[in-house]
Amino acid sequence: MAIYILIFAAALVAALSLTPAARWLALKTGVVDNPNARKLHRNAVPLLGGLAMYVAFIAVLIVF
C-alpha cells in the first residue's frame, strides 16, 4: 500500500512542478483559448495543463 502512496506523491509533485512550465510554453507558443463573445473568460487561457499532467504521469510510470 505504501508504494501506491509514493507513486501518487511523486506524480503530484511532478505535475505541480511541470504546470508553470507548461503555462509559460503555452503563452509563448500561442496555444491559448482566446476570449470571444461566447466565452466567459476575459484573458487568454493556456491550454497545455493537461500535457503537464500527462508527462508527469508517464514519467512516474517509467520510474516506478
N, C-alpha and C positions, 0 to 999 in steps of 0.2 A: 504494500500500500504506500509506503514511503517513496518508492520510485515514481509513482504517479504524481505525487505532490511535488517532487523535484522536477519532473518534466513540465508540469503546469507552471511552476515558478520560473523555470528557465524560459519558457515560451512567453510568459507575461513580461519578464524583464526585457527580452529581446524585442518584443512588439512595442513596448513603451519606449525603448531607445531608438528604434528604427522609424517611428512615426514622424518625429520632427524632420528627419532627413527626407522622408517621402513627401512631406508637405513642401519643403524647400524645393525639391526636384519638380514637383507638380507646378509650383508657381513659376519656376524658371523656364520650364518647357511649354507652359500654356495648357497643361492638362487640367483644366478647371471647368466648373459649371458656371457660366456667366448668367447673371440675373436678367430676367425679361419681365414682361407684363404678367405672365402666368405663374411666376415663382415668387416665393415669399422672402428669400434672402436678398440683401442689398449689395453684398460684395461677392466677388468670385470665390467659389468654394473648391478647394483642391480635391481631386478625385483619386489619389493614389494611396489612401489609408488602407484599403484592402490589400494592396500589394505588400505593404509593410507587415501586415499580419500573416499573409501567406508565406513570405520569405522567412519570418520568424518561426512559423510552424514547421516548414520544411527543414530549416537549419537545425532545429531541436530534434526532429526525427532522425536526421543524419547523424547527429552527435550521439544520441542515445540509442 
